Each structure stands twice: as C-alpha cells, then as structure tokens.
Amino acid sequence: MLMLTFEVGTERFAIAAAAVVEIVPAVKLRPIPLAEPWAAGVFDYRGHITPVIDLCQVFRHQPCAACMSTRIMVVQHTAADGAERPLGLMAERMTRMVDLDRERFQDAGVTVDAAACLGDLGHDEHGLLQWVDHHRLLPAEVAERLFRRAAEQTAAEAWG
C-alpha cells in the first residue's frame, strides 16, 4: 500500500496515499478567532473554504514549524450529512511516499481514546511510523462545528 509519511516533532506517521486528494504548500491561513489551537485556520482550496488542522498541535501541543517541508495534505472528510468536504491536515516533513505491506503494521498494544485516529505501528528503513486514520481524526462534535457553516451555505445555494 502506498503511504504518505510525515512527521510531528521527531515522530513519524503515515496516511494511505489513496486518502490524499492533493498536497499543497503551507499557504497563509486565515485564522479562526477564538478557535482551539489545533484549528490552524482556513484557506480557499479550489473554491471551497477549507479548515486546516495542525497535526503538531493535535499530537504535540505545539504548532508546526514554519519550514519548506511543512505542508497541507487535503483529504475528503465525510460530514454527518453524508457530504464530502475538503479538510486540510498540516504536518512537518511531508516529503516521502513509501510502499508498505499492511502486514508490516502491528497493534501497539496501547489505546488512547483521545487519539482514536492513531492506528497500528509499522516500520521501514527509517524506523517506526504510525498509521493515521483521517476518518477518525475529528470527533463528531468537532467536525460538526468545523463544517456547519459549509453545510448551511450549501443548503442556502440549493434554495437559490
């Protein structure tokens, strides 16, 4: 399976490349006033106002470093209403694709409810990496808050 690797601090993670719509540079984001620190902001992604989650804030409680290899991967998030909406995930050193067999990933033996998106651990020639399931990244109430306005806008457009 083809995986996109990225880092949060010194820890390595991977997401299935099939889940990634596009990788964009860490563009200037419009901040969301009074939002949680992990809500890095929003940007216009191909005509859609797209929220961006700072994975460094989520996993390490520090913002991603401002460097050339810090990027935003755009994935499709399935909202409660069934609609798919773009979601940006920002992380550091998002520069490599690796081809790993699913069998190379194993259960870590520890589960943290607050980190439901973190899956099995695997390894490649550079060491350990942890699978990230983007579908489980946002708790339902958080996704509802992030995408509420987009759903309202879509409904308003449907009514003309």
Phi, psi and omega per residue, in radians:
M1 nan 2.338 3.126
L2 -1.392 2.251 -3.083
M3 -2.211 2.485 2.992
L4 -1.645 2.211 3.117
T5 -1.772 2.647 3.080
F6 -2.688 2.970 -3.105
E7 -2.209 2.639 2.995
V8 -2.244 1.833 -2.999
G9 1.154 -2.136 3.140
T10 -1.798 0.019 -3.114
E11 -1.633 2.474 -3.115
R12 -1.812 2.504 -3.133
F13 -2.356 2.887 3.114
A14 -2.517 2.567 3.067
I15 -2.304 2.531 -3.139
A16 -1.041 2.227 -3.116
A17 -1.049 -0.517 3.130
A18 -1.111 -0.386 3.137
A19 -1.412 -0.286 -3.040
V20 -1.598 2.127 3.113
V21 -1.380 -0.766 -3.097
E22 -2.869 2.694 3.019
I23 -1.975 2.210 -3.126
V24 -2.127 2.726 3.080
P25 -1.079 2.814 3.086
A26 -1.248 1.448 -3.109
V27 -1.227 2.873 3.076
K28 -1.192 2.204 -3.118
L29 -1.763 2.597 3.006
R30 -1.514 2.114 -3.123
P31 -1.112 2.707 3.052
I32 -1.832 1.883 -3.086
P33 -0.976 2.362 3.067
L34 1.146 0.244 3.131
A35 -1.390 2.842 3.055
E36 -1.069 2.669 -3.095
P37 -1.017 -0.524 -3.126
W38 -1.274 -0.288 3.075
A39 -1.463 1.599 -3.012
A40 -1.152 -0.458 -3.121
G41 2.513 -2.878 3.119
V42 -2.293 2.759 3.026
F43 -2.572 2.875 3.130
D44 -1.523 1.890 3.101
Y45 -1.881 1.789 3.091
R46 0.897 0.764 3.086
G47 1.566 0.010 3.128
H48 -2.009 2.227 3.027
I49 -1.231 2.062 -2.955
T50 -2.101 2.140 3.074
P51 -1.274 2.615 3.130
V52 -2.154 2.243 3.098
I53 -1.767 2.229 3.097
D54 -1.493 1.822 -3.095
L55 -1.145 -0.455 3.074
C56 -1.159 -0.680 3.074
Q57 -1.176 -0.697 -3.120
V58 -1.109 -0.848 -3.012
F59 -1.631 -0.361 -2.987
R60 -2.285 -0.160 -3.126
H61 1.086 0.577 3.031
Q62 -2.465 2.504 -3.137
P63 -1.188 2.714 3.057
C64 -1.042 2.516 3.089
A65 -1.184 2.514 3.097
A66 -1.469 1.535 3.126
C67 -2.436 2.935 -3.054
M68 -1.056 -0.535 -3.092
S69 -1.554 0.008 3.015
T70 -1.401 2.139 -3.045
R71 -2.394 3.014 3.091
I72 -2.058 2.118 3.004
M73 -1.654 2.310 3.103
V74 -1.709 2.191 3.086
V75 -2.119 2.877 3.058
Q76 -1.673 2.163 3.096
H77 -1.797 2.264 3.099
T78 -1.537 2.000 -3.108
A79 -1.366 2.957 -3.120
A80 -1.028 -0.518 -3.141
D81 -1.439 0.066 3.117
G82 1.548 -0.191 -3.139
A83 -1.335 2.553 3.069
E84 -1.679 2.339 -3.132
R85 -2.313 2.539 3.123
P86 -1.217 2.489 3.088
L87 -2.337 2.293 3.104
G88 -1.664 2.369 3.077
L89 -2.113 1.979 -3.089
M90 -1.693 2.354 3.110
A91 -2.669 2.971 -3.109
E92 -1.647 2.766 3.071
R93 0.765 0.891 3.107
M94 -1.574 1.345 -2.977
T95 -2.286 -0.109 -3.018
R96 -2.225 2.532 2.958
M97 -1.969 2.375 3.091
V98 -2.259 2.626 3.092
D99 -1.848 1.917 -3.090
L100 -2.197 2.431 3.040
D101 -1.280 2.502 3.115
R102 -1.002 -0.541 -3.124
E103 -1.147 -0.285 3.136
R104 -1.399 -0.069 3.112
F105 -1.806 2.406 -3.111
Q106 -2.310 2.668 3.084
D107 -1.069 2.290 -3.126
A108 -1.318 -0.286 3.122
G109 1.491 -0.050 3.129
V110 -2.268 2.308 3.111
T111 -2.111 2.343 3.098
V112 -2.108 2.045 -3.080
D113 -0.978 -0.672 -3.108
A114 -1.229 -0.238 -3.130
A115 -2.114 0.873 -3.098
A116 -1.056 -0.392 -3.105
C117 -1.332 -0.256 -3.113
L118 -1.468 2.159 -3.096
G119 -1.819 -2.588 -3.070
D120 -1.160 2.816 3.080
L121 -1.750 2.457 3.087
G122 -2.319 -3.099 3.103
H123 -2.591 2.658 3.006
D124 -2.364 -2.875 -3.088
E125 -1.156 -0.233 -3.138
H126 -1.763 -0.004 3.098
G127 2.054 -2.794 -3.080
L128 -1.300 2.581 2.987
L129 -2.553 2.628 -3.085
Q130 -1.981 2.357 3.130
W131 -1.216 2.384 3.051
V132 -2.032 2.214 3.090
D133 -1.740 1.800 -3.063
H134 -1.124 -0.377 3.113
H135 -1.195 -0.412 -3.094
R136 -1.856 0.155 -3.093
L137 -1.204 -0.770 -3.063
L138 -1.771 2.135 2.977
P139 -1.044 2.659 -3.048
A140 -0.933 -0.737 -3.103
E141 -1.191 -0.556 3.103
V142 -1.254 -0.796 3.115
A143 -1.047 -0.699 3.139
E144 -1.092 -0.717 3.122
R145 -1.180 -0.741 -3.104
L146 -1.157 -0.653 -3.004
F147 -1.847 0.033 -3.118
R148 -0.990 -0.861 -3.100
R149 -1.102 -0.677 3.129
A150 -1.113 -0.702 3.118
A151 -1.156 -0.714 3.116
E152 -1.118 -0.702 3.134
Q153 -1.145 -0.742 3.126
T154 -1.081 -0.732 3.121
A155 -1.122 -0.727 3.134
A156 -1.113 -0.694 3.122
E157 -1.141 -0.611 -3.136
A158 -1.152 -0.554 3.137
W159 -1.440 -0.201 3.071
G160 1.421 nan nan
